[in-house]
Amino acid sequence: MTRSGWTGPRRRRWRLWRGGCWPSRSRWCSPRGSRARSAQATLGPDEDVASELERSAGRAQARGGLAAAAAFLERSAALTLDPARRAGRALAAAQATYQAGAFDAALALLATAEAGPPDEFRRARADLLRGQVAFASSRGSDAPPLLLKAARQFGPLDARLARETYLDALAAAIFVGHLALGGGVQEVAEAALAAPPPPRPARGPDLLLDGLALLICEGYPAGAPVLRRAVSAFRGTDVSAEEELRWLWLASYAAVIVLDYASWDVLSDRQVTLARDAGALIALPIALSTRSGVHLFAGEFTEAAAHLTENFTIEALTGLEPALTELREFALARIGETMPLPYILDLGYLPAVLRDHPTAVVPYLVGRDCFIARLYHQRTGYWQPDGQGLDARSPEEKAAALDLLAGEKASAFAYAGATLADQGDLALALEILTPGLLRHPDSRELAELRHMAKLDALGGDARACPAVRCSRPG
């Protein structure tokens, strides 16, 4: 493995985050780099710097992905004095941050945007983003009504955005099904059909919306021909990259409905590639899930498993930590009631947080009984009543649990750790890479990635660390 091997969008995004927005020190010294330095050095509002950052966000995205664009737009908003303009830039930053997969940060920026002067169009865009975050973060039942509300707000303001939002609402309603809290499939489909018709010639997203709505309201004979045209449009060249990232998974679903398995293969593969290249972590999980369906249908079970487990390590860890926190509180309460250990174990406690993190269920179950037993002995052992020096869960147990979801592959830990480092979450990246090394001590790739992450966390110079090629699990 050589330093030149660790290149491409993933390497550039990590280096861009580490170097303060630009991929290398040479760019930091370039004229564009001087603008980035000016932005960091500016303490108060400065419209010139804010405007330059806003214009540079596109270049930042091309070099470092959506996370880089989000950082530029967020700083641009912070340096803007005019309240209306600041609200608009904060909303743009929130949208890019959401697409990069940072939901809490996106909602914080959204609150900044909503604090601006009243504006109907901006309020509709804010409601749209809030619905998108609700759907992407937990596939929640509250997403369809939020998106339907936003679509209706767009109606008199922008017919194209209204139709696009109806498509998002319909996608969320189809995904959530009967669990939707209002804004069910039938209601959204009827509202979409009542919306103004699209301009001619109809675009791929317009055909996809009309085809799905007709399928739901009038049946297969009415909807299938339109869906075939939608699938053909998405296979063509007239659909933008942004539209592909947003709806290719739904176009793949339409291809399955009309029994066009060749298009299912092509479209699902394209979305995985686009999501990886753009650093669109919000689109990657559903793209991988859709792609795994193609492999399962073709009997390619190894490839399907690789796609299904690629993001599980990240998702499992984000759910596992709060689940263990809930378990600790539950176990301490039972111990305080002097309940015997076998009785506590027999309760089979499942934290509520696991409902939103299904990928964390397996590693949680693997370590639950050991966690409770060790905590019990901490609190009841006369030799060490305060539990000092005893871990509630050993690193080896945690590593074994995560390895179950990683398919026992070092590459899955490496890919997950590098992805988290791209997002700037070095602490969580190290929590992935360290147990990975416990399970795969001979992996040079994991060792070097952890070394690089530690250097970044300590503020060291990453050029002193040999870089590696981060292979995707497979």
C-alpha positions as CSV (number, residue, x, y, z in Angstrom):
1,M,0.0,0.0,0.0
2,T,1.4,3.3,-1.0
3,R,0.7,6.9,-0.2
4,S,-0.6,7.4,-3.8
5,G,-3.1,4.7,-3.2
6,W,-5.1,6.7,-0.7
7,T,-6.6,9.1,-3.3
8,G,-10.0,9.9,-4.7
9,P,-13.0,11.6,-3.2
10,R,-12.7,9.9,0.2
11,R,-9.0,10.9,0.7
12,R,-9.7,14.4,-0.5
13,R,-12.7,14.9,1.8
14,W,-10.7,13.7,4.9
15,R,-7.7,15.9,4.0
16,L,-10.1,18.8,3.2
17,W,-11.6,18.6,6.6
18,R,-8.2,18.3,8.3
19,G,-6.6,21.1,6.5
20,G,-9.3,23.7,7.2
21,C,-11.3,23.4,4.0
22,W,-8.7,22.8,1.2
23,P,-7.2,19.5,0.1
24,S,-3.6,20.4,0.4
25,R,-1.2,23.0,1.8
26,S,-0.4,24.1,-1.7
27,R,-4.0,25.0,-2.2
28,W,-4.1,26.7,1.2
29,C,-1.4,29.0,-0.2
30,S,-3.2,29.6,-3.5
31,P,-5.5,32.7,-4.2
32,R,-8.6,30.6,-3.4
33,G,-6.9,29.3,-0.3
34,S,-6.3,32.9,0.8
35,R,-10.1,33.4,0.7
36,A,-10.5,30.4,3.0
37,R,-7.9,31.9,5.3
38,S,-9.8,35.2,5.2
39,A,-13.0,33.5,6.1
40,Q,-11.4,31.8,9.1
41,A,-9.7,35.0,10.2
42,T,-12.8,37.2,9.9
43,L,-14.4,37.6,13.4
44,G,-17.4,39.7,12.5
45,P,-19.9,39.9,9.6
46,D,-18.3,40.6,6.3
47,E,-20.5,40.5,3.2
48,D,-17.6,40.3,0.7
49,V,-16.1,37.2,2.4
50,A,-19.6,35.7,2.8
51,S,-20.4,36.2,-0.9
52,E,-17.1,34.7,-1.9
53,L,-17.6,31.6,0.3
54,E,-21.1,31.2,-1.2
55,R,-19.7,31.3,-4.7
56,S,-16.9,28.9,-3.8
57,A,-19.2,26.3,-2.3
58,G,-19.6,24.6,-5.7
59,R,-15.8,24.3,-6.2
60,A,-15.5,23.0,-2.7
61,Q,-18.1,20.3,-3.4
62,A,-16.3,19.2,-6.6
63,R,-13.1,18.7,-4.6
64,G,-14.3,17.5,-1.2
65,G,-18.0,16.4,-1.5
66,L,-21.1,17.7,0.1
67,A,-19.6,18.0,3.5
68,A,-17.1,20.6,2.1
69,A,-19.8,22.6,0.4
70,A,-21.8,22.6,3.7
71,A,-18.8,23.9,5.6
72,F,-18.4,26.8,3.2
73,L,-22.1,27.7,3.2
74,E,-22.4,27.5,7.0
75,R,-19.4,29.9,7.4
76,S,-21.0,32.2,4.7
77,A,-24.2,32.4,6.7
78,A,-22.3,33.1,9.9
79,L,-20.5,36.1,8.2
80,T,-23.7,37.6,6.8
81,L,-25.2,40.7,8.4
82,D,-28.5,41.1,6.5
83,P,-31.1,38.9,8.3
84,A,-32.9,37.8,5.1
85,R,-29.8,36.9,3.3
86,R,-28.4,35.1,6.3
87,A,-31.5,33.1,6.6
88,G,-31.3,32.1,2.9
89,R,-27.7,31.1,3.2
90,A,-28.3,29.1,6.4
91,L,-31.1,27.2,4.6
92,A,-28.7,26.4,1.8
93,A,-26.1,25.2,4.3
94,A,-28.7,23.1,6.1
95,Q,-29.7,21.4,2.8
96,A,-26.0,20.5,2.0
97,T,-25.4,19.4,5.6
98,Y,-28.5,17.1,5.5
99,Q,-27.3,15.6,2.2
100,A,-23.9,14.9,3.9
101,G,-25.7,12.9,6.6
102,A,-25.3,15.3,9.6
103,F,-29.0,15.6,10.7
104,D,-28.5,17.4,14.0
105,A,-26.3,20.0,12.4
106,A,-28.8,20.4,9.6
107,L,-31.7,21.0,12.1
108,A,-29.6,23.6,13.9
109,L,-28.9,25.5,10.7
110,L,-32.6,25.2,9.9
111,A,-33.5,26.9,13.1
112,T,-31.2,29.8,12.1
113,A,-33.0,30.0,8.8
114,E,-36.4,30.0,10.4
115,A,-35.4,32.8,12.7
116,G,-35.1,35.2,9.7
117,P,-37.8,37.6,8.5
118,P,-41.1,36.0,7.4
119,D,-40.9,34.6,3.8
120,E,-43.5,32.1,2.4
121,F,-41.1,30.5,0.0
122,R,-38.3,30.0,2.6
123,R,-40.8,28.6,5.1
124,A,-42.0,26.0,2.5
125,R,-38.3,25.1,1.8
126,A,-37.7,24.8,5.5
127,D,-40.8,22.5,5.9
128,L,-39.5,20.4,3.0
129,L,-36.1,20.0,4.6
130,R,-37.6,19.1,8.0
131,G,-39.7,16.4,6.3
132,Q,-36.6,15.1,4.4
133,V,-34.6,14.9,7.7
134,A,-37.5,13.1,9.4
135,F,-37.6,10.5,6.6
136,A,-33.9,10.0,6.2
137,S,-33.0,9.9,9.9
138,S,-35.5,7.2,11.0
139,R,-37.9,6.6,8.0
140,G,-40.3,8.1,10.5
141,S,-44.1,8.0,10.2
142,D,-44.2,11.8,10.7
143,A,-42.3,12.4,7.4
144,P,-45.2,12.0,4.9
145,P,-47.5,14.7,6.5
146,L,-44.5,17.1,6.8
147,L,-43.6,16.6,3.1
148,L,-47.3,16.8,2.0
149,K,-47.7,20.1,3.9
150,A,-44.6,21.5,2.2
151,A,-45.8,20.4,-1.2
152,R,-49.1,22.2,-0.7
153,Q,-47.3,25.3,0.4
154,F,-45.2,25.3,-2.8
155,G,-48.4,25.0,-4.9
156,P,-49.0,28.7,-5.5
157,L,-45.3,29.6,-5.3
158,D,-43.5,27.2,-7.6
159,A,-45.2,24.4,-9.5
160,R,-42.0,22.5,-10.3
161,L,-40.9,22.4,-6.6
162,A,-44.5,21.5,-5.6
163,R,-44.4,18.4,-7.9
164,E,-40.9,17.4,-6.7
165,T,-42.1,17.6,-3.1
166,Y,-45.2,15.6,-3.8
167,L,-42.8,12.9,-5.2
168,D,-40.8,13.0,-2.0
169,A,-44.0,12.8,0.1
170,L,-45.2,9.8,-2.0
171,A,-41.9,8.0,-1.7
172,A,-42.0,8.5,2.1
173,A,-45.6,7.4,2.3
174,I,-44.9,4.2,0.2
175,F,-41.9,3.4,2.5
176,V,-43.8,4.0,5.8
177,G,-47.0,2.4,4.6
178,H,-49.9,2.1,7.1
179,L,-47.8,3.6,9.9
180,A,-48.0,7.1,8.4
181,L,-49.4,9.7,10.8
182,G,-51.6,11.3,8.2
183,G,-50.4,11.8,4.6
184,G,-51.0,8.2,3.7
185,V,-50.3,6.8,0.3
186,Q,-53.8,7.3,-1.1
187,E,-54.0,10.9,0.2
188,V,-50.6,11.9,-1.2
189,A,-51.4,10.2,-4.6
190,E,-54.7,12.0,-4.9
191,A,-53.1,15.4,-4.0
192,A,-50.4,14.8,-6.6
193,L,-52.9,14.1,-9.3
194,A,-54.8,17.3,-8.4
195,A,-51.6,19.4,-8.7
196,P,-51.0,21.4,-11.9
197,P,-49.7,19.2,-14.7
198,P,-46.0,19.4,-15.6
199,P,-44.7,21.4,-18.6
200,R,-44.1,19.5,-21.8
201,P,-42.0,17.5,-22.4
202,A,-42.4,15.9,-19.0
203,R,-39.2,15.3,-17.0
204,G,-38.2,12.0,-15.4
205,P,-39.4,13.0,-11.9
206,D,-42.7,14.3,-13.3
207,L,-43.3,11.0,-15.1
208,L,-42.3,9.1,-12.0
209,L,-44.8,11.1,-9.8
210,D,-47.7,10.7,-12.3
211,G,-47.0,7.0,-12.9
212,L,-47.0,6.1,-9.2
213,A,-50.0,8.3,-8.4
214,L,-52.0,6.7,-11.3
215,L,-50.9,3.2,-10.2
216,I,-52.2,3.9,-6.7
217,C,-55.4,5.7,-7.6
218,E,-56.5,4.0,-10.9
219,G,-54.6,0.7,-11.0
220,Y,-51.8,-1.0,-12.9
221,P,-53.1,-0.5,-16.4
222,A,-53.2,3.3,-15.9
223,G,-49.9,3.7,-14.1
224,A,-47.6,1.1,-15.8
225,P,-47.2,2.8,-19.2
226,V,-46.2,6.1,-17.5
227,L,-43.8,4.3,-15.2
228,R,-42.1,2.7,-18.2
229,R,-41.6,6.1,-19.7
230,A,-40.2,7.3,-16.3
231,V,-37.7,4.5,-16.1
232,S,-36.6,5.2,-19.7
233,A,-36.1,8.9,-18.8
234,F,-34.0,8.1,-15.8
235,R,-31.8,5.8,-17.9
236,G,-31.3,8.7,-20.3
237,T,-29.1,11.8,-20.1
238,D,-31.7,14.5,-19.3
239,V,-31.9,13.8,-15.6
240,S,-29.5,15.9,-13.5
241,A,-27.1,14.3,-11.0
242,E,-29.0,16.0,-8.1
243,E,-32.3,14.4,-9.4
244,E,-30.6,11.0,-9.7
245,L,-29.2,11.1,-6.2
246,R,-32.7,12.0,-4.9
247,W,-34.9,9.6,-6.8
248,L,-32.9,6.8,-8.5
249,W,-33.9,4.4,-5.8
250,L,-37.6,5.2,-6.5
251,A,-37.0,4.8,-10.3
252,S,-35.4,1.4,-9.5
253,Y,-38.6,0.6,-7.6
254,A,-40.6,1.6,-10.6
255,A,-38.5,-0.7,-12.8
256,V,-39.4,-3.6,-10.6
257,I,-43.1,-2.8,-10.8
258,V,-43.0,-2.8,-14.6
259,L,-40.8,-6.0,-14.6
260,D,-37.8,-4.2,-16.3
261,Y,-35.0,-5.9,-14.4
262,A,-32.3,-4.7,-16.8
263,S,-33.1,-1.1,-15.8
264,W,-33.3,-2.1,-12.1
265,D,-29.7,-3.3,-12.5
266,V,-28.5,-0.2,-14.3
267,L,-30.2,2.4,-12.2
268,S,-29.3,0.9,-8.8
269,D,-25.7,0.6,-9.8
270,R,-25.6,4.2,-11.0
271,Q,-27.0,5.5,-7.7
272,V,-24.5,3.7,-5.6
273,T,-21.7,5.1,-7.7
274,L,-23.1,8.7,-7.6
275,A,-23.7,8.5,-3.8
276,R,-20.1,7.4,-3.1
277,D,-18.5,9.9,-5.5
278,A,-20.5,12.8,-4.1
279,G,-20.1,11.8,-0.5
280,A,-23.9,11.8,-0.2
281,L,-24.1,9.7,2.9
282,I,-27.8,10.4,3.1
283,A,-28.4,8.5,-0.2
284,L,-25.9,5.7,0.3
285,P,-27.8,3.4,2.7
286,I,-31.0,3.2,0.6
287,A,-28.9,2.9,-2.6
288,L,-27.0,0.0,-1.2
289,S,-30.2,-1.7,0.0
290,T,-31.7,-1.3,-3.5
291,R,-28.5,-2.7,-5.1
292,S,-28.5,-5.7,-2.8
293,G,-32.0,-6.6,-4.1
294,V,-30.6,-6.9,-7.6
295,H,-27.9,-9.2,-6.5
296,L,-30.3,-11.3,-4.4
297,F,-32.6,-11.6,-7.4
298,A,-29.7,-12.8,-9.5
299,G,-28.6,-15.3,-6.9
300,E,-25.4,-13.4,-6.2
301,F,-25.6,-13.8,-2.4
302,T,-22.0,-12.8,-1.6
303,E,-22.4,-9.5,-3.4
304,A,-25.7,-8.8,-1.8
305,A,-24.3,-9.4,1.7
306,A,-21.4,-7.0,1.0
307,H,-23.9,-4.2,0.1
308,L,-26.1,-4.9,3.0
309,T,-23.3,-4.9,5.6
310,E,-21.3,-2.0,4.2
311,N,-23.0,0.7,6.4
312,F,-24.1,-1.6,9.2
313,T,-21.0,-1.0,11.3
314,I,-21.6,2.8,11.4
315,E,-25.3,2.5,11.9
316,A,-24.9,-0.2,14.6
317,L,-22.5,1.8,16.6
318,T,-24.6,5.0,16.6
319,G,-27.5,2.9,18.0
320,L,-25.5,0.7,20.3
321,E,-24.2,3.4,22.5
322,P,-27.6,4.9,23.5
323,A,-29.0,1.4,23.8
324,L,-26.4,0.5,26.4
325,T,-27.0,3.8,28.2
326,E,-30.7,2.9,28.5
327,L,-29.8,-0.7,29.6
328,R,-27.5,0.7,32.3
329,E,-30.2,2.8,33.7
330,F,-32.7,-0.1,33.6
331,A,-30.3,-2.5,35.3
332,L,-29.3,-0.1,38.0
333,A,-32.9,0.5,38.9
334,R,-33.5,-3.2,39.2
335,I,-30.4,-3.7,41.2
336,G,-31.6,-0.9,43.5
337,E,-34.8,-2.8,44.0
338,T,-32.6,-5.8,45.2
339,M,-33.8,-7.9,42.3
340,P,-31.6,-11.1,41.9
341,L,-29.5,-11.3,38.8
342,P,-31.3,-14.2,37.2
343,Y,-34.6,-12.3,37.4
344,I,-33.0,-9.2,35.7
345,L,-31.6,-11.4,32.9
346,D,-35.0,-13.1,32.4
347,L,-36.7,-9.7,31.8
348,G,-34.9,-9.6,28.4
349,Y,-34.8,-5.8,28.3
350,L,-34.9,-4.1,24.9
351,P,-34.3,-0.3,24.9
352,A,-36.8,1.8,23.0
353,V,-33.9,3.4,21.0
354,L,-33.4,0.2,19.1
355,R,-36.7,0.8,17.2
356,D,-34.9,3.6,15.3
357,H,-31.6,1.6,15.0
358,P,-32.5,-2.0,13.9
359,T,-28.9,-2.7,12.9
360,A,-27.8,-2.3,16.5
361,V,-30.1,-5.1,17.8
362,V,-27.8,-8.0,17.1
363,P,-24.7,-6.6,18.7
364,Y,-26.8,-5.4,21.6
365,L,-28.2,-8.9,22.2
366,V,-24.7,-10.4,22.0
367,G,-23.4,-8.3,24.9
368,R,-26.6,-7.6,27.0
369,D,-26.3,-10.4,29.6
370,C,-22.6,-9.9,30.1
371,F,-23.2,-6.2,30.5
372,I,-25.9,-6.7,33.1
373,A,-23.9,-9.4,35.0
374,R,-20.8,-7.2,35.2
375,L,-22.8,-4.2,36.3
376,Y,-24.6,-6.3,38.9
377,H,-21.3,-7.5,40.4
378,Q,-19.9,-4.0,40.4
379,R,-22.8,-2.8,42.6
380,T,-23.1,-5.8,44.9
381,G,-19.5,-7.0,45.3
382,Y,-18.3,-6.2,48.8
383,W,-14.7,-6.0,47.6
384,Q,-15.4,-3.2,45.2
385,P,-18.8,-1.6,45.8
386,D,-18.2,1.4,43.6
387,G,-17.2,-0.6,40.6
388,Q,-14.0,1.2,40.0
389,G,-11.7,-0.6,37.5
390,L,-14.4,-2.8,36.2
391,D,-15.8,-2.2,32.7
392,A,-19.5,-2.7,32.1
393,R,-18.6,-4.2,28.7
394,S,-15.2,-5.4,27.6
395,P,-13.6,-4.1,24.4
396,E,-13.4,-7.6,23.1
397,E,-17.1,-8.1,23.6
398,K,-17.9,-4.9,21.7
399,A,-15.5,-5.8,18.9
400,A,-17.0,-9.3,18.5
401,A,-20.5,-7.7,18.4
402,L,-19.5,-5.3,15.7
403,D,-17.7,-8.0,13.7
404,L,-20.9,-9.9,13.3
405,L,-22.3,-7.0,11.3
406,A,-19.1,-6.4,9.4
407,G,-19.2,-9.8,8.0
408,E,-16.0,-10.6,9.8
409,K,-14.1,-8.5,7.3
410,A,-11.4,-5.9,8.1
411,S,-12.4,-3.9,5.0
412,A,-15.8,-3.2,6.5
413,F,-14.3,-1.6,9.6
414,A,-11.8,0.3,7.4
415,Y,-14.5,1.7,5.1
416,A,-16.7,2.7,8.1
417,G,-13.8,4.3,9.9
418,A,-12.8,6.3,6.9
419,T,-16.4,7.4,6.2
420,L,-16.7,8.7,9.8
421,A,-13.4,10.5,9.5
422,D,-14.7,12.2,6.3
423,Q,-17.6,13.5,8.4
424,G,-15.1,14.9,10.9
425,D,-16.2,12.5,13.7
426,L,-12.7,11.2,14.6
427,A,-13.8,9.9,18.0
428,L,-16.4,7.7,16.5
429,A,-14.0,6.7,13.7
430,L,-11.5,5.5,16.4
431,E,-14.3,3.6,18.1
432,I,-14.8,1.7,14.9
433,L,-11.1,1.2,14.0
434,T,-9.9,0.1,17.4
435,P,-12.3,-2.9,17.8
436,G,-11.7,-3.7,14.2
437,L,-8.0,-4.1,15.0
438,L,-8.9,-6.3,18.0
439,R,-10.7,-8.7,15.6
440,H,-8.2,-8.3,12.7
441,P,-4.8,-7.6,14.3
442,D,-2.9,-8.4,11.1
443,S,-4.7,-5.7,9.0
444,R,-2.2,-3.1,8.0
445,E,-5.0,-1.0,6.5
446,L,-6.8,-0.7,9.8
447,A,-3.6,0.0,11.7
448,E,-2.6,2.8,9.4
449,L,-6.1,4.3,9.3
450,R,-6.2,4.4,13.1
451,H,-2.8,6.0,13.2
452,M,-4.0,8.6,10.8
453,A,-7.1,9.3,12.8
454,K,-5.1,9.6,16.0
455,L,-2.8,12.1,14.4
456,D,-5.8,14.1,13.2
457,A,-7.4,14.0,16.6
458,L,-4.2,15.3,18.2
459,G,-3.7,17.9,15.6
460,G,-0.7,16.3,14.1
461,D,0.6,16.5,10.5
462,A,-1.0,13.7,8.5
463,R,1.8,13.8,6.0
464,A,3.9,12.0,8.5
465,C,1.5,9.1,8.3
466,P,1.7,6.6,5.4
467,A,-1.6,6.6,3.6
468,V,-3.4,3.5,2.6
469,R,-6.0,2.4,0.1
470,C,-9.3,2.1,1.8
471,S,-11.1,-0.7,0.0
472,R,-14.8,-1.1,0.2
473,P,-16.0,-4.2,1.9
474,G,-16.8,-7.0,-0.5
